[in-house]
Amino acid sequence: MFPYESKNIARINTDGKATFSDLSNDITLKSEKINYDEDSHRLKWLNIISRNIKNNITGIYHGVTKSSLPLFLHEQEWRFNHRNSGKSIMEKVSKYITKSFPISLEKLSEILELSKSYFSTCA
């Protein structure tokens, strides 16, 4: 018998706040206070990623519009996935540039229009 048999498969890790406690009847809830002073706490990478995205939006790009959010998030994903590239980063960039092709502003707008419904719930 599985331990989650009576509950939904979804599991939530929280930082001990009571916000999600009402959901404990429906899902498996791991809610315990996080000691952020520990180097490897459970939410470390979530905090790092969300902080980097927030800092890039407010610091580097000075705000990201709803329509350009998909492009921005793809760039952030690429940066995260290649964060350990070190000196080989220019070789990777060169490879991507060689395999890419230019598109017009109209085509880019069309692509963003297609993804608009996906991001319609974003603020």
Helices and strands as residue ranges (DSSP letters): E 11-14, G 18-25, E 28-31, H 44-55, I 56-60, H 69-81, G 86-88, H 89-99, H 105-115
